[in-house]
Amino acid sequence: MTIPAWAALVWPIVTAIVNALFRFRSPDAWWAWAERNPRLAGVVRLASATGFDGAKALAALKQIGEK
């Protein structure tokens, strides 16, 4: 299976944008969020453990849902 050329170019750009959006958050802010949303925090942990960045994916879904 090969990766399409557009995906190889677009994915790093999307990842960099989402990283920039969440850079201002401290670890304490993330722990506070996890305490307020334990189920979503579990999903993020599971996704992270499998190599998928759950926080970034959830933020993207939230942004899509707002429009």
N, C-alpha and C positions, 0 to 999 in steps of 0.2 A: 504494500500500500504506500503510495507516495502522497506527499502533502502538496496541495495546489500552491502555485507561486503566490497568488494573492493572499492566501492564509499565512504564508511565511512572512509576508510583508506587513499585513494588517495586524496580526496578533500582537507583536511586540509594541506597536503603536498604541493599541487599545490598552494593553497592560500598563504601559508607561503613564497614560492618562489617568487610569483608575488609581495607580500608586500615588500619583500627585494629589489626587482628591483626598486620599486617606492619610497622607503623611502627617497632617496636623494632629491626629489623634494619638493620645498617649496610651501605654499599656493599661493604665488605671481606667481610662475611659472605656477601653474594650472590655475589661472585667466587669465594669458597671453595666454595660450593655448586655453581657452574657448573663448577669444576674437577673436582669429584667426580662430577657427572652431566652430561657433555658433550652427550649426546643430548637430554636434557630441556632443557638450556640452549638448544640449537639450536631446539627447538620453541618455547620461550618467545620467543626472538629473532624467529623467523619470524612468530609470532602478533602480537607487538608491532609488527613492521614493517607488518603488514596492518591495524593499528588495533585489534586484539583484544588485551586484556590477558591474556597467557598465564599469568603468575604467579598472578593472582587466580583464573583458571579452574582451574588445576592445584591450587591450595590448596582450592578448593571441592570438586573431585573427590576429593581426599585425605580431606577431612572426611566426605564422603558415604560413602566406602569404609570408614572406621573404624567406622561405626555398624552 
